[in-house]
């Protein structure tokens, strides 16, 4: 199967709440030496968000950089949302500040994700 096939199947798993299966499909891609792309990582990071696994999500962000893959809006939102679900509001805020320093075009959805992370932790002041 191609990367597209794996990405579609993984995305369907995430959409259906089967985040563990999505991560297994990504692992299968690695084992079969299927080329990973930004979409693959985004789906895996969304799966981590569903599973409240912010540590793995941040690890995947590092792996993306090692593979010279460019993150996009979905990557950023998944990372911040994963931190939110893991009650890691400070990490979400820190990641947001990194994006601002890198002059990433910040869209409303990114602001919303960070605000939501802080609100969940009661750190809205």
C-alpha positions in Angstrom: 0.0 0.0 0.0 1.0 3.6 -0.6 1.4 6.4 1.8 -1.9 7.8 0.6 -3.7 4.5 1.4 -2.1 4.4 4.9 -2.9 8.1 5.5 -6.6 7.7 4.5 -7.0 4.6 6.7 -5.3 6.2 9.6 -7.4 9.3 9.3 -10.5 7.2 9.2 -9.4 5.5 12.4 -8.9 8.9 14.1 -12.3 10.1 12.8 -13.9 7.0 14.3 -12.2 7.5 17.7 -9.8 4.5 17.0 -6.6 6.4 17.8 -4.7 3.3 18.8 -5.4 1.7 15.4 -4.3 4.9 13.7 -0.9 4.8 15.5 -0.6 1.1 14.6 -1.1 1.9 11.0 1.6 4.6 11.2 3.9 2.0 12.8 3.2 -0.3 10.0 4.2 2.4 7.5 7.6 2.7 9.3 8.1 -1.1 9.3 7.3 -1.3 5.6 9.5 1.6 4.9 6.6 3.6 3.4 7.7 7.3 3.1 6.1 9.4 5.8 4.9 12.9 5.0 3.3 15.8 6.9 -0.1 14.2 6.5 1.1 11.0 8.2 2.5 13.0 11.1 -0.6 15.1 11.4 -2.8 12.1 11.6 -0.5 10.5 14.2 -0.5 13.7 16.2 -4.3 13.9 16.1 -4.4 10.3 17.3 -2.1 11.3 20.2 -4.4 14.2 21.0 -7.4 11.7 21.2 -5.3 9.5 23.5 -4.2 12.4 25.6 -0.6 11.5 24.8 1.1 14.9 24.6 4.6 13.5 25.1 4.3 11.3 22.0 2.9 14.2 20.1 5.9 16.4 21.0 8.2 13.5 20.1 6.5 13.2 16.7 7.1 16.9 16.1 10.8 16.4 16.7 10.8 13.4 14.4 9.2 15.6 11.7 12.0 18.1 12.1 14.6 15.3 11.9 13.0 14.2 8.6 12.9 17.8 7.3 9.2 17.8 7.0 7.4 21.2 7.3 4.7 21.4 9.9 1.5 23.1 9.0 -1.6 24.6 10.7 -3.0 21.1 11.5 0.4 20.1 13.1 0.4 23.2 15.3 -3.2 22.8 16.4 -2.8 19.0 17.1 0.3 19.8 19.2 -1.4 22.5 21.3 -4.6 20.5 21.6 -2.7 17.4 22.7 -1.0 19.5 25.4 -4.4 20.8 26.4 -5.9 17.3 26.8 -2.9 16.3 28.8 -3.4 19.3 31.1 -0.1 20.7 30.0 -1.3 24.3 29.5 2.2 25.7 30.1 3.7 23.6 27.3 0.8 24.7 25.0 1.6 28.4 25.9 5.3 27.8 25.4 4.8 26.2 22.0 2.6 29.1 21.0 5.4 31.5 22.0 7.9 29.5 19.9 5.5 29.8 16.9 5.2 33.6 17.4 9.1 33.9 17.6 9.4 31.9 14.4 7.0 34.3 12.8 4.6 31.5 11.9 1.3 33.0 10.6 -0.9 32.5 13.5 -4.6 31.9 12.7 -7.6 32.2 14.9 -7.7 28.4 15.4 -4.2 28.4 17.0 -5.2 31.3 19.4 -8.4 29.4 20.2 -6.5 26.2 21.0 -4.0 28.0 23.4 -6.8 29.9 25.1 -8.7 26.7 25.5 -5.7 24.9 27.0 -5.2 27.8 29.5 -9.0 27.9 30.3 -9.1 24.2 31.0 -6.3 24.6 33.5 -8.0 27.6 35.1 -5.0 29.8 33.9 -7.0 32.4 32.0 -5.7 35.4 33.9 
